[in-house]
Amino acid sequence: MSPNGKTAYAVSPGGFRGPGTVTPINTSSNAAGRPITVGMRPFAMAITTNGRTAYVVNALSRTVTPFQTATGKTGKAIKVGLDPEGILITPDGRTAYVANLNSVTPIRLATRTPGRKIEIEGFPPTILELVFS
């Protein structure tokens, strides 16, 4: 959901051979917008606090695809770890944290560069486990 509540986003995983999409939905009219093509098997997304940019986690691509919410224009995919399944953006909007299998990848959003993976044990942490305290 966009921060202003005007747009909801539906992530569609696509198939195992083609990219998935994110479809914006106008919450006033319930009309679907043009689907935005992202990576392979998108799983989750997060939107910056200003609502301008969304980041989509693509499990099979092992990437995060950024896109401009106003235009749907995508940016260069950001490489993360194995089987990413979750993403959160810090309250100050500077960093995204991506939950991968056995690791978490921080991404500096100003430059869209991944930091060094933080190794963890077990399965990917859920979004609830990545809540900032």
N, CA, C and O atoms as a GROMACS GRO file, in nm:
protein
  532
    1MET      N    1   0.085  -0.117   0.000
    1MET     CA    2   0.000   0.000   0.000
    1MET      C    3   0.090   0.124   0.000
    1MET      O    4   0.190   0.129   0.072
    2SER      N    5   0.053   0.222  -0.081
    2SER     CA    6   0.128   0.347  -0.081
    2SER      C    7   0.107   0.418   0.052
    2SER      O    8   0.004   0.398   0.116
    3PRO      N    9   0.202   0.501   0.095
    3PRO     CA   10   0.186   0.571   0.223
    3PRO      C   11   0.060   0.658   0.230
    3PRO      O   12   0.005   0.676   0.338
    4ASN      N   13   0.015   0.713   0.117
    4ASN     CA   14  -0.105   0.797   0.119
    4ASN      C   15  -0.234   0.717   0.104
    4ASN      O   16  -0.343   0.775   0.108
    5GLY      N   17  -0.223   0.585   0.086
    5GLY     CA   18  -0.340   0.499   0.076
    5GLY      C   19  -0.413   0.503  -0.057
    5GLY      O   20  -0.518   0.442  -0.071
    6LYS      N   21  -0.360   0.575  -0.156
    6LYS     CA   22  -0.428   0.588  -0.285
    6LYS      C   23  -0.402   0.473  -0.380
    6LYS      O   24  -0.477   0.452  -0.476
    7THR      N   25  -0.294   0.397  -0.355
    7THR     CA   26  -0.260   0.288  -0.446
    7THR      C   27  -0.223   0.163  -0.366
    7THR      O   28  -0.142   0.168  -0.273
    8ALA      N   29  -0.283   0.052  -0.404
    8ALA     CA   30  -0.243  -0.079  -0.352
    8ALA      C   31  -0.164  -0.147  -0.462
    8ALA      O   32  -0.182  -0.116  -0.580
    9TYR      N   33  -0.077  -0.238  -0.426
    9TYR     CA   34   0.005  -0.308  -0.525
    9TYR      C   35  -0.013  -0.458  -0.508
    9TYR      O   36  -0.004  -0.510  -0.397
   10ALA      N   37  -0.038  -0.528  -0.619
   10ALA     CA   38  -0.052  -0.673  -0.619
   10ALA      C   39   0.070  -0.734  -0.687
   10ALA      O   40   0.098  -0.704  -0.803
   11VAL      N   41   0.140  -0.820  -0.615
   11VAL     CA   42   0.259  -0.887  -0.669
   11VAL      C   43   0.215  -1.020  -0.728
   11VAL      O   44   0.152  -1.101  -0.660
   12SER      N   45   0.248  -1.041  -0.856
   12SER     CA   46   0.213  -1.166  -0.924
   12SER      C   47   0.342  -1.238  -0.961
   12SER      O   48   0.425  -1.183  -1.032
   13PRO      N   49   0.359  -1.361  -0.914
   13PRO     CA   50   0.487  -1.428  -0.932
   13PRO      C   51   0.520  -1.470  -1.075
   13PRO      O   52   0.637  -1.499  -1.102
   14GLY      N   53   0.424  -1.474  -1.166
   14GLY     CA   54   0.455  -1.522  -1.300
   14GLY      C   55   0.486  -1.671  -1.296
   14GLY      O   56   0.449  -1.740  -1.200
   15GLY      N   57   0.551  -1.718  -1.397
   15GLY     CA   58   0.588  -1.860  -1.402
   15GLY      C   59   0.733  -1.879  -1.364
   15GLY      O   60   0.801  -1.784  -1.324
   16PHE      N   61   0.780  -2.002  -1.377
   16PHE     CA   62   0.920  -2.029  -1.344
   16PHE      C   63   1.013  -1.991  -1.458
   16PHE      O   64   1.135  -1.992  -1.441
   17ARG      N   65   0.957  -1.957  -1.575
   17ARG     CA   66   1.042  -1.923  -1.690
   17ARG      C   67   1.033  -1.777  -1.730
   17ARG      O   68   1.112  -1.731  -1.812
   18GLY      N   69   0.939  -1.706  -1.674
   18GLY     CA   70   0.923  -1.567  -1.712
   18GLY      C   71   0.917  -1.477  -1.591
   18GLY      O   72   0.896  -1.523  -1.479
   19PRO      N   73   0.935  -1.348  -1.613
   19PRO     CA   74   0.933  -1.254  -1.502
   19PRO      C   75   0.793  -1.235  -1.445
   19PRO      O   76   0.693  -1.262  -1.510
   20GLY      N   77   0.790  -1.190  -1.322
   20GLY     CA   78   0.665  -1.158  -1.256
   20GLY      C   79   0.630  -1.011  -1.276
   20GLY      O   80   0.702  -0.938  -1.344
   21THR      N   81   0.520  -0.970  -1.217
   21THR     CA   82   0.476  -0.832  -1.231
   21THR      C   83   0.424  -0.778  -1.098
   21THR      O   84   0.394  -0.852  -1.004
   22VAL      N   85   0.413  -0.646  -1.094
   22VAL     CA   86   0.347  -0.576  -0.986
   22VAL      C   87   0.240  -0.489  -1.052
   22VAL      O   88   0.270  -0.413  -1.143
   23THR      N   89   0.116  -0.502  -1.006
   23THR     CA   90   0.007  -0.426  -1.065
   23THR      C   91  -0.044  -0.322  -0.965
   23THR      O   92  -0.087  -0.357  -0.855
   24PRO      N   93  -0.037  -0.193  -1.003
   24PRO     CA   94  -0.094  -0.090  -0.916
   24PRO      C   95  -0.246  -0.091  -0.925
   24PRO      O   96  -0.302  -0.112  -1.033
   25ILE      N   97  -0.312  -0.069  -0.813
   25ILE     CA   98  -0.458  -0.065  -0.809
   25ILE      C   99  -0.501   0.065  -0.743
   25ILE      O  100  -0.463   0.093  -0.629
   26ASN      N  101  -0.580   0.145  -0.814
   26ASN     CA  102  -0.633   0.270  -0.761
   26ASN      C  103  -0.737   0.235  -0.654
   26ASN      O  104  -0.837   0.170  -0.685
   27THR      N  105  -0.715   0.278  -0.531
   27THR     CA  106  -0.806   0.238  -0.423
   27THR      C  107  -0.939   0.315  -0.425
   27THR      O  108  -1.035   0.273  -0.360
   28SER      N  109  -0.946   0.425  -0.499
   28SER     CA  110  -1.073   0.498  -0.510
   28SER      C  111  -1.168   0.431  -0.608
   28SER      O  112  -1.288   0.419  -0.582
   29SER      N  113  -1.112   0.386  -0.722
   29SER     CA  114  -1.195   0.327  -0.827
   29SER      C  115  -1.184   0.175  -0.836
   29SER      O  116  -1.262   0.110  -0.906
   30ASN      N  117  -1.086   0.118  -0.764
   30ASN     CA  118  -1.055  -0.026  -0.773
   30ASN      C  119  -1.014  -0.068  -0.914
   30ASN      O  120  -1.030  -0.184  -0.952
   31ALA      N  121  -0.962   0.026  -0.991
   31ALA     CA  122  -0.915  -0.003  -1.127
   31ALA      C  123  -0.768  -0.043  -1.124
   31ALA      O  124  -0.685   0.022  -1.059
   32ALA      N  125  -0.737  -0.150  -1.195
   32ALA     CA  126  -0.599  -0.195  -1.206
   32ALA      C  127  -0.526  -0.113  -1.310
   32ALA      O  128  -0.580  -0.082  -1.416
   33GLY      N  129  -0.401  -0.077  -1.279
   33GLY     CA  130  -0.317  -0.006  -1.373
   33GLY      C  131  -0.236  -0.103  -1.457
   33GLY      O  132  -0.257  -0.224  -1.451
   34ARG      N  133  -0.144  -0.049  -1.534
   34ARG     CA  134  -0.058  -0.131  -1.619
   34ARG      C  135   0.042  -0.209  -1.533
   34ARG      O  136   0.110  -0.150  -1.449
   35PRO      N  137   0.051  -0.340  -1.553
   35PRO     CA  138   0.147  -0.420  -1.476
   35PRO      C  139   0.291  -0.375  -1.503
   35PRO      O  140   0.326  -0.337  -1.615
   36ILE      N  141   0.372  -0.380  -1.400
   36ILE     CA  142   0.513  -0.343  -1.408
   36ILE      C  143   0.594  -0.473  -1.402
   36ILE      O  144   0.581  -0.550  -1.307
   37THR      N  145   0.675  -0.497  -1.503
   37THR     CA  146   0.755  -0.619  -1.509
   37THR      C  147   0.875  -0.605  -1.416
   37THR      O  148   0.948  -0.507  -1.420
   38VAL      N  149   0.893  -0.707  -1.331
   38VAL     CA  150   1.005  -0.708  -1.238
   38VAL      C  151   1.086  -0.835  -1.261
   38VAL      O  152   1.093  -0.882  -1.374
   39GLY      N  153   1.146  -0.893  -1.159
   39GLY     CA  154   1.230  -1.011  -1.176
   39GLY      C  155   1.152  -1.142  -1.167
   39GLY      O  156   1.029  -1.144  -1.172
   40MET      N  157   1.226  -1.249  -1.155
   40MET     CA  158   1.169  -1.383  -1.149
   40MET      C  159   1.115  -1.413  -1.010
   40MET      O  160   1.186  -1.404  -0.910
   41ARG      N  161   0.986  -1.448  -1.005
   41ARG     CA  162   0.915  -1.488  -0.884
   41ARG      C  163   0.921  -1.379  -0.775
   41ARG      O  164   0.976  -1.402  -0.667
   42PRO      N  165   0.862  -1.262  -0.804
   42PRO     CA  166   0.857  -1.160  -0.700
   42PRO      C  167   0.778  -1.212  -0.581
   42PRO      O  168   0.678  -1.281  -0.596
   43PHE      N  169   0.824  -1.176  -0.463
   43PHE     CA  170   0.767  -1.235  -0.343
   43PHE      C  171   0.713  -1.130  -0.246
   43PHE      O  172   0.611  -1.152  -0.180
   44ALA      N  173   0.780  -1.017  -0.238
   44ALA     CA  174   0.741  -0.913  -0.143
   44ALA      C  175   0.789  -0.778  -0.195
   44ALA      O  176   0.871  -0.772  -0.286
   45MET      N  177   0.735  -0.670  -0.136
   45MET     CA  178   0.783  -0.537  -0.173
   45MET      C  179   0.769  -0.442  -0.057
   45MET      O  180   0.695  -0.467   0.038
   46ALA      N  181   0.842  -0.331  -0.066
   46ALA     CA  182   0.834  -0.223   0.033
   46ALA      C  183   0.840  -0.092  -0.043
   46ALA      O  184   0.901  -0.082  -0.149
   47ILE      N  185   0.775   0.009   0.013
   47ILE     CA  186   0.770   0.142  -0.049
   47ILE      C  187   0.836   0.242   0.045
   47ILE      O  188   0.816   0.236   0.166
   48THR      N  189   0.914   0.333  -0.012
   48THR     CA  190   0.978   0.436   0.068
   48THR      C  191   0.873   0.523   0.137
   48THR      O  192   0.759   0.532   0.090
   49THR      N  193   0.910   0.586   0.246
   49THR     CA  194   0.814   0.665   0.323
   49THR      C  195   0.757   0.783   0.244
   49THR      O  196   0.646   0.828   0.273
   50ASN      N  197   0.832   0.834   0.146
   50ASN     CA  198   0.778   0.943   0.063
   50ASN      C  199   0.690   0.890  -0.050
   50ASN      O  200   0.629   0.968  -0.123
   51GLY      N  201   0.683   0.757  -0.065
   51GLY     CA  202   0.597   0.695  -0.164
   51GLY      C  203   0.647   0.700  -0.307
   51GLY      O  204   0.575   0.657  -0.398
   52ARG      N  205   0.765   0.748  -0.330
   52ARG     CA  206   0.815   0.765  -0.468
   52ARG      C  207   0.875   0.639  -0.530
   52ARG      O  208   0.869   0.620  -0.652
   53THR      N  209   0.932   0.552  -0.446
   53THR     CA  210   1.002   0.435  -0.499
   53THR      C  211   0.958   0.310  -0.425
   53THR      O  212   0.942   0.311  -0.303
   54ALA      N  213   0.938   0.203  -0.500
   54ALA     CA  214   0.908   0.072  -0.441
   54ALA      C  215   1.023  -0.022  -0.473
   54ALA      O  216   1.092  -0.007  -0.575
   55TYR      N  217   1.044  -0.118  -0.386
   55TYR     CA  218   1.149  -0.218  -0.403
   55TYR      C  219   1.085  -0.355  -0.394
   55TYR      O  220   1.021  -0.388  -0.294
   56VAL      N  221   1.102  -0.436  -0.500
   56VAL     CA  222   1.038  -0.567  -0.510
   56VAL      C  223   1.144  -0.676  -0.498
   56VAL      O  224   1.244  -0.675  -0.569
   57VAL      N  225   1.121  -0.771  -0.407
   57VAL     CA  226   1.211  -0.883  -0.386
   57VAL      C  227   1.174  -0.994  -0.485
   57VAL      O  228   1.058  -1.035  -0.492
   58ASN      N  229   1.272  -1.040  -0.561
   58ASN     CA  230   1.252  -1.144  -0.662
   58ASN      C  231   1.327  -1.271  -0.620
   58ASN      O  232   1.449  -1.278  -0.630
   59ALA      N  233   1.252  -1.371  -0.571
   59ALA     CA  234   1.313  -1.489  -0.511
   59ALA      C  235   1.403  -1.567  -0.607
   59ALA      O  236   1.515  -1.601  -0.571
   60LEU      N  237   1.354  -1.596  -0.729
   60LEU     CA  238   1.435  -1.677  -0.821
   60LEU      C  239   1.547  -1.598  -0.888
   60LEU      O  240   1.647  -1.657  -0.929
   61SER      N  241   1.532  -1.468  -0.900
   61SER     CA  242   1.637  -1.385  -0.959
   61SER      C  243   1.746  -1.350  -0.859
   61SER      O  244   1.856  -1.311  -0.896
   62ARG      N  245   1.713  -1.366  -0.729
   62ARG     CA  246   1.805  -1.326  -0.622
   62ARG      C  247   1.836  -1.177  -0.632
   62ARG      O  248   1.951  -1.135  -0.613
   63THR      N  249   1.732  -1.099  -0.661
   63THR     CA  250   1.749  -0.956  -0.680
   63THR      C  251   1.636  -0.878  -0.613
   63THR      O  252   1.537  -0.935  -0.567
   64VAL      N  253   1.655  -0.748  -0.609
   64VAL     CA  254   1.551  -0.653  -0.571
   64VAL      C  255   1.539  -0.556  -0.687
   64VAL      O  256   1.638  -0.499  -0.731
   65THR      N  257   1.416  -0.538  -0.738
   65THR     CA  258   1.392  -0.445  -0.848
   65THR      C  259   1.330  -0.317  -0.794
   65THR      O  260   1.221  -0.321  -0.736
   66PRO      N  261   1.396  -0.202  -0.813
   66PRO     CA  262   1.334  -0.076  -0.774
   66PRO      C  263   1.247  -0.024  -0.888
   66PRO      O  264   1.279  -0.045  -1.005
   67PHE      N  265   1.137   0.045  -0.854
   67PHE     CA  266   1.061   0.113  -0.958
   67PHE      C  267   0.999   0.241  -0.904
   67PHE      O  268   0.968   0.252  -0.786
   68GLN      N  269   0.984   0.338  -0.993
   68GLN     CA  270   0.923   0.466  -0.958
   68GLN      C  271   0.771   0.446  -0.955
   68GLN      O  272   0.713   0.401  -1.054
   69THR      N  273   0.708   0.478  -0.845
   69THR     CA  274   0.565   0.453  -0.832
   69THR      C  275   0.482   0.542  -0.924
   69THR      O  276   0.374   0.501  -0.967
   70ALA      N  277   0.530   0.661  -0.957
   70ALA     CA  278   0.452   0.752  -1.043
   70ALA      C  279   0.451   0.707  -1.188
   70ALA      O  280   0.352   0.727  -1.259
   71THR      N  281   0.561   0.645  -1.234
   71THR     CA  282   0.573   0.610  -1.376
   71THR      C  283   0.579   0.461  -1.403
   71THR      O  284   0.551   0.418  -1.515
   72GLY      N  285   0.615   0.381  -1.303
   72GLY     CA  286   0.634   0.238  -1.324
   72GLY      C  287   0.770   0.205  -1.384
   72GLY      O  288   0.798   0.088  -1.411
   73LYS      N  289   0.853   0.306  -1.405
   73LYS     CA  290   0.985   0.283  -1.463
   73LYS      C  291   1.073   0.209  -1.363
   73LYS      O  292   1.088   0.251  -1.248
   74THR      N  293   1.131   0.097  -1.409
   74THR     CA  294   1.217   0.017  -1.322
   74THR      C  295   1.362   0.062  -1.333
   74THR      O  296   1.405   0.116  -1.434
   75GLY      N  297   1.435   0.038  -1.225
   75GLY     CA  298   1.579   0.064  -1.222
   75GLY      C  299   1.655  -0.067  -1.231
   75GLY      O  300   1.596  -0.174  -1.241
   76LYS      N  301   1.785  -0.056  -1.228
   76LYS     CA  302   1.873  -0.172  -1.235
   76LYS      C  303   1.849  -0.262  -1.113
   76LYS      O  304   1.841  -0.215  -1.000
   77ALA      N  305   1.838  -0.392  -1.138
   77ALA     CA  306   1.817  -0.489  -1.031
   77ALA      C  307   1.937  -0.491  -0.938
   77ALA      O  308   2.051  -0.478  -0.982
   78ILE      N  309   1.910  -0.506  -0.809
   78ILE     CA  310   2.013  -0.509  -0.706
   78ILE      C  311   2.031  -0.654  -0.661
   78ILE      O  312   1.935  -0.718  -0.618
   79LYS      N  313   2.153  -0.706  -0.671
   79LYS     CA  314   2.181  -0.845  -0.632
   79LYS      C  315   2.179  -0.857  -0.480
   79LYS      O  316   2.238  -0.776  -0.408
   80VAL      N  317   2.110  -0.962  -0.433
   80VAL     CA  318   2.106  -0.992  -0.290
   80VAL      C  319   2.139  -1.139  -0.271
   80VAL      O  320   2.202  -1.198  -0.359
   81GLY      N  321   2.101  -1.200  -0.161
   81GLY     CA  322   2.136  -1.339  -0.133
   81GLY      C  323   2.041  -1.441  -0.191
   81GLY      O  324   1.952  -1.409  -0.270
   82LEU      N  325   2.063  -1.563  -0.152
   82LEU     CA  326   1.987  -1.678  -0.198
   82LEU      C  327   1.844  -1.674  -0.145
   82LEU      O  328   1.823  -1.654  -0.025
   83ASP      N  329   1.747  -1.691  -0.232
   83ASP     CA  330   1.606  -1.704  -0.197
   83ASP      C  331   1.553  -1.590  -0.110
   83ASP      O  332   1.503  -1.614   0.000
   84PRO      N  333   1.564  -1.465  -0.158
   84PRO     CA  334   1.510  -1.354  -0.079
   84PRO      C  335   1.358  -1.361  -0.071
   84PRO      O  336   1.291  -1.390  -0.170
   85GLU      N  337   1.304  -1.335   0.049
   85GLU     CA  338   1.160  -1.347   0.067
   85GLU      C  339   1.096  -1.231   0.141
   85GLU      O  340   0.974  -1.229   0.156
   86GLY      N  341   1.171  -1.134   0.187
   86GLY     CA  342   1.112  -1.024   0.262
   86GLY      C  343   1.198  -0.900   0.252
   86GLY      O  344   1.318  -0.908   0.226
   87ILE      N  345   1.136  -0.784   0.274
   87ILE     CA  346   1.208  -0.658   0.270
   87ILE      C  347   1.138  -0.557   0.360
   87ILE      O  348   1.016  -0.551   0.367
   88LEU      N  349   1.219  -0.478   0.429
   88LEU     CA  350   1.170  -0.365   0.508
   88LEU      C  351   1.263  -0.247   0.486
   88LEU      O  352   1.382  -0.264   0.461
   89ILE      N  353   1.207  -0.128   0.495
   89ILE     CA  354   1.284  -0.005   0.483
   89ILE      C  355   1.287   0.062   0.619
   89ILE      O  356   1.185   0.071   0.687
   90THR      N  357   1.405   0.108   0.660
   90THR     CA  358   1.418   0.173   0.791
   90THR      C  359   1.331   0.299   0.795
   90THR      O  360   1.305   0.360   0.691
   91PRO      N  361   1.286   0.338   0.914
   91PRO     CA  362   1.202   0.457   0.926
   91PRO      C  363   1.264   0.584   0.868
   91PRO      O  364   1.192   0.672   0.822
   92ASP      N  365   1.398   0.595   0.870
   92ASP     CA  366   1.462   0.714   0.813
   92ASP      C  367   1.477   0.705   0.661
   92ASP      O  368   1.523   0.801   0.598
   93GLY      N  369   1.439   0.592   0.601
   93GLY     CA  370   1.442   0.576   0.456
   93GLY      C  371   1.579   0.559   0.395
   93GLY      O  372   1.593   0.567   0.272
   94ARG      N  373   1.679   0.535   0.475
   94ARG     CA  374   1.816   0.524   0.422
   94ARG      C  375   1.856   0.383   0.380
   94ARG      O  376   1.939   0.365   0.290
   95THR      N  377   1.797   0.283   0.445
   95THR     CA  378   1.841   0.145   0.424
   95THR      C  379   1.722   0.052   0.411
   95THR      O  380   1.622   0.068   0.480
   96ALA      N  381   1.735  -0.045   0.321
   96ALA     CA  382   1.640  -0.155   0.314
   96ALA      C  383   1.713  -0.279   0.365
   96ALA      O  384   1.833  -0.294   0.344
   97TYR      N  385   1.639  -0.367   0.432
   97TYR     CA  386   1.694  -0.494   0.476
   97TYR      C  387   1.617  -0.604   0.407
   97TYR      O  388   1.494  -0.610   0.416
   98VAL      N  389   1.690  -0.693   0.338
   98VAL     CA  390   1.629  -0.801   0.262
   98VAL      C  391   1.658  -0.933   0.333
   98VAL      O  392   1.773  -0.967   0.359
   99ALA      N  393   1.551  -1.007   0.364
   99ALA     CA  394   1.564  -1.138   0.429
   99ALA      C  395   1.587  -1.244   0.323
   99ALA      O  396   1.500  -1.270   0.240
  100ASN      N  397   1.704  -1.306   0.327
  100ASN     CA  398   1.741  -1.414   0.236
  100ASN      C  399   1.748  -1.544   0.315
  100ASN      O  400   1.730  -1.545   0.437
  101LEU      N  401   1.773  -1.654   0.246
  101LEU     CA  402   1.797  -1.781   0.313
  101LEU      C  403   1.931  -1.771   0.384
  101LEU      O  404   2.034  -1.756   0.320
  102ASN      N  405   1.929  -1.780   0.516
  102ASN     CA  406   2.051  -1.777   0.599
  102ASN      C  407   2.127  -1.644   0.600
  102ASN      O  408   2.241  -1.640   0.646
  103SER      N  409   2.067  -1.537   0.551
  103SER     CA  410   2.135  -1.407   0.558
  103SER      C  411   2.035  -1.293   0.542
  103SER      O  412   1.921  -1.312   0.501
  104VAL      N  413   2.082  -1.175   0.577
  104VAL     CA  414   2.007  -1.052   0.555
  104VAL      C  415   2.100  -0.958   0.480
  104VAL      O  416   2.215  -0.939   0.519
  105THR      N  417   2.050  -0.898   0.371
  105THR     CA  418   2.131  -0.805   0.293
  105THR      C  419   2.082  -0.663   0.316
  105THR      O  420   1.967  -0.632   0.286
  106PRO      N  421   2.169  -0.575   0.369
  106PRO     CA  422   2.131  -0.434   0.378
  106PRO      C  423   2.156  -0.368   0.242
  106PRO      O  424   2.254  -0.399   0.174
  107ILE      N  425   2.068  -0.277   0.204
  107ILE     CA  426   2.086  -0.201   0.078
  107ILE      C  427   2.083  -0.053   0.112
  107ILE      O  428   1.987  -0.005   0.172
  108ARG      N  429   2.186   0.018   0.074
  108ARG     CA  430   2.190   0.163   0.092
  108ARG      C  431   2.106   0.224  -0.019
  108ARG      O  432   2.144   0.217  -0.136
  109LEU      N  433   1.992   0.282   0.016
  109LEU     CA  434   1.896   0.325  -0.086
  109LEU      C  435   1.941   0.447  -0.165
  109LEU      O  436   1.900   0.462  -0.280
  110ALA      N  437   2.022   0.534  -0.108
  110ALA     CA  438   2.069   0.652  -0.181
  110ALA      C  439   2.149   0.614  -0.305
  110ALA      O  440   2.144   0.682  -0.408
  111THR      N  441   2.222   0.504  -0.294
  111THR     CA  442   2.305   0.458  -0.407
  111THR      C  443   2.256   0.326  -0.466
  111THR      O  444   2.306   0.280  -0.568
  112ARG      N  445   2.159   0.265  -0.399
  112ARG     CA  446   2.106   0.134  -0.439
  112ARG      C  447   2.215   0.028  -0.445
  112ARG      O  448   2.219  -0.054  -0.536
  113THR      N  449   2.302   0.031  -0.346
  113THR     CA  450   2.411  -0.066  -0.340
  113THR      C  451   2.392  -0.159  -0.221
  113THR      O  452   2.360  -0.115  -0.111
  114PRO      N  453   2.412  -0.290  -0.244
  114PRO     CA  454   2.401  -0.385  -0.134
  114PRO      C  455   2.525  -0.379  -0.046
  114PRO      O  456   2.637  -0.360  -0.095
  115GLY      N  457   2.503  -0.396   0.083
  115GLY     CA  458   2.615  -0.407   0.176
  115GLY      C  459   2.652  -0.553   0.196
  115GLY      O  460   2.598  -0.642   0.131
  116ARG      N  461   2.744  -0.573   0.286
  116ARG     CA  462   2.788  -0.708   0.317
  116ARG      C  463   2.674  -0.785   0.383
  116ARG      O  464   2.609  -0.733   0.474
  117LYS      N  465   2.651  -0.906   0.338
  117LYS     CA  466   2.545  -0.990   0.394
  117LYS      C  467   2.571  -1.019   0.541
  117LYS      O  468   2.685  -1.041   0.583
  118ILE      N  469   2.463  -1.019   0.618
  118ILE     CA  470   2.468  -1.053   0.759
  118ILE      C  471   2.424  -1.199   0.770
  118ILE      O  472   2.308  -1.230   0.746
  119GLU      N  473   2.516  -1.286   0.804
  119GLU     CA  474   2.486  -1.429   0.811
  119GLU      C  475   2.402  -1.459   0.935
  119GLU      O  476   2.429  -1.408   1.044
  120ILE      N  477   2.301  -1.541   0.916
  120ILE     CA  478   2.215  -1.586   1.026
  120ILE      C  479   2.194  -1.736   1.013
  120ILE      O  480   2.226  -1.793   0.909
  121GLU      N  481   2.141  -1.798   1.116
  121GLU     CA  482   2.113  -1.941   1.110
  121GLU      C  483   1.966  -1.964   1.077
  121GLU      O  484   1.881  -1.881   1.108
  122GLY      N  485   1.939  -2.077   1.014
  122GLY     CA  486   1.801  -2.118   0.991
  122GLY      C  487   1.741  -2.062   0.864
  122GLY      O  488   1.811  -2.015   0.774
  123PHE      N  489   1.608  -2.069   0.858
  123PHE     CA  490   1.533  -2.027   0.741
  123PHE      C  491   1.524  -1.876   0.736
  123PHE      O  492   1.560  -1.808   0.832
  124PRO      N  493   1.477  -1.821   0.622
  124PRO     CA  494   1.468  -1.676   0.612
  124PRO      C  495   1.381  -1.618   0.723
  124PRO      O  496   1.276  -1.672   0.755
  125PRO      N  497   1.425  -1.506   0.782
  125PRO     CA  498   1.341  -1.443   0.882
  125PRO      C  499   1.215  -1.388   0.815
  125PRO      O  500   1.219  -1.347   0.699
  126THR      N  501   1.107  -1.387   0.887
  126THR     CA  502   0.985  -1.330   0.833
  126THR      C  503   0.988  -1.179   0.850
  126THR      O  504   1.072  -1.125   0.922
  127ILE      N  505   0.896  -1.112   0.784
  127ILE     CA  506   0.885  -0.968   0.797
  127ILE      C  507   0.869  -0.929   0.944
  127ILE      O  508   0.927  -0.829   0.988
  128LEU      N  509   0.791  -1.005   1.019
  128LEU     CA  510   0.770  -0.972   1.160
  128LEU      C  511   0.899  -0.976   1.239
  128LEU      O  512   0.916  -0.901   1.335
  129GLU      N  513   0.989  -1.063   1.200
  129GLU     CA  514   1.115  -1.073   1.271
  129GLU      C  515   1.210  -0.960   1.234
  129GLU      O  516   1.310  -0.939   1.303
  130LEU      N  517   1.180  -0.887   1.127
  130LEU     CA  518   1.266  -0.776   1.086
  130LEU      C  519   1.214  -0.641   1.133
  130LEU      O  520   1.267  -0.537   1.093
  131VAL      N  521   1.114  -0.640   1.216
  131VAL     CA  522   1.059  -0.514   1.265
  131VAL      C  523   1.165  -0.445   1.350
  131VAL      O  524   1.233  -0.507   1.431
  132PHE      N  525   1.176  -0.315   1.329
  132PHE     CA  526   1.275  -0.238   1.402
  132PHE      C  527   1.224  -0.206   1.541
  132PHE      O  528   1.109  -0.167   1.558
  133SER      N  529   1.310  -0.222   1.641
  133SER     CA  530   1.270  -0.195   1.780
  133SER      C  531   1.321  -0.060   1.824
  133SER      O  532   1.298  -0.019   1.937
   0.00000   0.00000   0.00000
